[in-house]
């Protein structure tokens, strides 16, 4: 039986035309593990077409793995299709769109950014803008020529300096961020952040822990503040970094340990002190005579020295687990801490119980 995959995210989203516009040029995609907002421009229906083309391209790229090159490629392909669309009479010449895409895998977040839609992260209650706006005011702001408040009210705030649909060589900014349980990710079009400042956004998110309620509340607040533009928001709550995340972490940890060890050996030569204290903090699970055993330290030996200490042997039969796990347990599954090892043991116990 396959291990149950813990539900790790809850997502709320909404797009709204606003109080002044007569059509919605924003588009969005909510399709785990990919979340995208695009804010089109170009007048009449062209903006809608541009943002829809971009979203459709990303959707069709079927991004499932968190790989920067693949994501970058999907964005440049979206750019090509918006430019090509205008050429073929879809929409009109000069149409374009912003694009803010988030790809989430376990506790990793990869963002691609073109234009002035935004990604924010709430970590331990604090809101932080993750992306940098490709806009005139964004540039003035980053060079310290104007303040946040001036930027929000600037007459040229809608002038963006990078978008999909104009320049064939456009490239997205990519950001990789580590997520923690309890974090909240907000993607939004500028309809939100031109109507509300960061403090107001942070307060609303605090007030509405539920992701859909937060998304709804943000839209209502943007409209109440004037709603001069279309507004789109996606709120993603990182509820639980469950089994899926643990499995990924495991793999990364293997590499983490490997590169740590290599660097360490290069830097400190034969000194074992650092490795020893490192080993005291990590843990691993291993197949011992058909049962799962929990160890502190590292499996195998390090330059002839064993750095492992048995914590306890469990009553979990290895052959009751899924075949991949059985294989991994032969050489040992390395984990970042004893706590993490114990968490996985609990999951194994559940699997074993289900199997009976
Ligand atoms: Mn807009």
Boltz pocket constraint, residues with backbone or C-beta under 6 A from the ligand:
constraints:
  - pocket:
      binder: B
      contacts: [[A, 39], [A, 40], [A, 189], [A, 190], [A, 191], [A, 229], [A, 230]]
      max_distance: 6.0
